[in-house]
Amino acid sequence: MSVIDRVPTIDGLSDQGTTPETKPDGQIELRSVDFAYPTRPDILICKDYSLVINPGENIALVGASGCGKVSLNELIQHINGDIK
């Protein structure tokens, strides 16, 4: 019960805290991404996958377990500039 009753340190629904002064204004584009997990290199999770996310656009990655949602999210978070 201590886990259920605990109060989280970060409240994701709170209006308190700092927010960025400006919104990101760049477009995110993935082109022809091929991806396989290192433990299963013979099975492509993403084959020729492309995605465009426009500034201010909200998207959702939906799919079965193991289809690459988290991997694509991590890739997007680590994009730095104009990686080709």
N, C-alpha and C positions, 0 to 999 in steps of 0.2 A: 504493500500500500504506500510505502514511502516514495516509490517512483511515480505512482499515479498522483499522489497529493503534492508533489514538489512544485514549486513555482519556478518556471524557466528564467534564466538570467536574461535572455533576449526575448522580448515580446514582439513577434512579427506583425501584430495588428496595432501596435501603439503608434501614435502620431509624434511621440517624443523622439529626440535624437537629431542628428544632422542629416541633411539631404544634399545632394549635389546642387550647385548653383545653376548649372546648365544641363540640359539633357544631351545624351550622345546624339550626334548628327550624321554619323557614318552608316553606310550600307554594309551589311555582311553578305558575302557571296561565297558559296562553296561550289566548285566546278569539278565534275567528273571524279568524285572521291571514291577510291577503292579502299576497303578496310577489312582486315581479318584479325581476329584475336591471335596474339603470339602463340597461345597454346593450341590453336586450331587453324594454322596458316592455310590449310587446303579448303576452308569454307569461308567464302566472302560474305561478310555481313552487309556491307555496302558495296554495290557494284555500279560504277558510273553515276553516283548520286550527286545531284545538284540541288542547291537551295539558295534562295535570295530572301533576305530579311531587310525590309526597308526601315529607315529611321522612324521610330515611334510605333512600329508594328509589333503586336503581340502574337506569338506563335505557340503551338504545342507540338511536341514530338510524341507520337502515339504509336505503339506497336507491342508485340509480344516480348516476353522476357528474353534477353539475349540478342535482340535485333539491332542494337547499337545506339539506342537513345542516349544513354549516359555518355558513351564514347563521343558521339557528335556534340553533346553539350560541353564536354571537356575540351574538345577541339576548338569550338567556338570561343570558349573562355580564354584560351591560350593563343588566339590569333593575335599577332603583333604586326601591325602595319599591313603591308601588301605582300604577305606570304603567297607564293605561287605554287 
